Amino acid sequence: MALIRWQPFEETDYLQRSMNRLFDTLNTTNGESKNSLQSFVPAAELQETPEAIYLSLEAPGMSAKDIDIQVTADTVSVSGERKEEMVTEDKGMTRSEFRYGRFQRVIPLPVRIQNTNVQADYKDGILKLVLPKAEEEKNKIVKVNVG
């Protein structure tokens, strides 16, 4: 009878690989993450000028009434929902790579703004916000002493 050396770490490696496979199958559907199928995060651009901050957010395929914007003195919160359009056909196949569902994006601002004077425009799938800076931020001058 031959002796077989026991290697305990091989058993833990096997257990970890099995658990990883289990979680991978729970978190994916046809190779895509379930979270990516249920929601999306719109891309944003932020531009700062001496007078205001300009924020643009991609939200194609939505109407303006589906977007909720909340502005504080130092953050902008944009949330909404892109609803799936159900199309039924008797023949043929339909494949969609569009992302549907709810999203929420909270964007911290580099300076304080006047949240009562924010202007918003939604056109061609792009939400544009003009966030005027607070007066104390516009006139803020910092003196730096050398040496």
Disulfide bonds with the S-S distance in Angstrom:
none
